Amino acid sequence: MDAKNPLNAGPSAVTWNFKLLAQHELGGFGGMGEGMSITIAKDGRRIMWLAHESAPKNFTGVDVSDPRNPRVVVQTDLPKPYMRSNSLECSANGIMAVAYQTQKVGQQPAGMELFDVSVPENPKSIAFFDTSGAHSRGVHQLWFCDGDYVHMASGAPDFEPTHPNDDQFYRCIDVRNPSKPVEVGRWWLPGTKRGDNVVPPPRHPLDKGYRAHNTNVYPQKGDRLYLTYIDGGMFVMDISDKSKPQVVTHWTNSPPYTGFMHTALPLFGRDLMIVTDESTENNAEDWPKLIWVLDARDEKHLVSIATCPMPPVEAFKDRGGRFGAHNIHENVPLPTSWNSEDIVLGTFFNGGMRAYDISNPYAPKEVGAFVPPAPKGANPGAIQLNDVFVDERQIVYTVDRHSGGLYILETGF
């Protein structure tokens, strides 16, 4: 589809308080992962960096200086067909970290690569941090905002899990010398590594694993890590000593819910926390997967006080693919990111993208929705919006998991 011509709303499309400015299918490689980050090039161009959901492509750079006319400036390939680069993040100094995960343990390459993207058309590899091993699939997610440390969910050659689904844990990598990354700390849920003197945790019915997912760190409290652990819930960690992360508190909703906690976003000015689950089953078989609002004024005693209202399951469960919560805009602490403690934007796969006003945290209200029709070549037969990012201009970017590529919108709220 021509990036200049917004899609025509079909019978299943919803656009409320969003205006579509452009869609770009990225040269036919529109299956996008969870990595979205913006840098400003030396010549002033605004470049959106996007991670792909699966091979053959690694990452794509899109010039979004004019949000109505996005242009691909570079698109790179993965070296192996069994790899994915699901996550990426850029620092303010023009360095990008990319996560590499393989389909099976033992495959190579797996780990994290640093790139100099100061010249967007010519990304240059700075270093590769190898995390491959007999029990490792590499890195699933990473967080890299301060330019000094990469926080990531990763396997390791010296980590043998007690259950194969528990193969990724938290690792902190010092990249202050970007040509020589070095691990400075790690933490895993006790009982998930062979040799732990702790009974392994009980399995959930869907069993997506006790393993790390998001590893968010914010400058407002630089000694805290907000770590989600999929079937293990969410942990607030003290990382004042990065070599020895310590648990401050733990919060979970599963059981009775079905696991796969995905993201924890602290709202420091309001003593709140937003926590999301991820839908991983087609046809809403793991419904409900929700966005939770927690009272976080006492970080050792987190309390759920609300959930954001879900789109009606009856309207979406049979559309194809997944339906339920996934990613949210994470208030990334960079100059190119919008930050809000009153509005939450999240993706719901075939439920599209939703915006919520949480001014009253006990009664979140939906204030916007964007559900485009199924893109060309969509295997599930429906949109699968996977991630969302909002820049400091309040331009909204969201991506499709399968073929739709990048959607660029402006808000009406």
Secondary structure by P-SEA (a helix, b strand, c coil): ccccccccccccccccccccccccccccccccccbbbbbbcccbbbbbbbbbccccccbbbbbccccccccccbbbbbccccccccbbbbccccbbbbbbbccccccccbbbbbbbcccccbbbbcbbbbccccccccccccccccccbbbbcccccccccccccccbbbbbbbcccccbbbbccccccccccccccccccccccccccccccccccccccccccccccccccccccccccccbbbbccccccccccccccccccccccccbbbbbbbbccccccccccbbbbbbcccccbbbbccccccccccccccccccccccccccccccccbbbbccbbbbbcccccbbbbbcccccbbbbcbbbbbccccccccccccccccccccccbbbbbbccccccccccccc
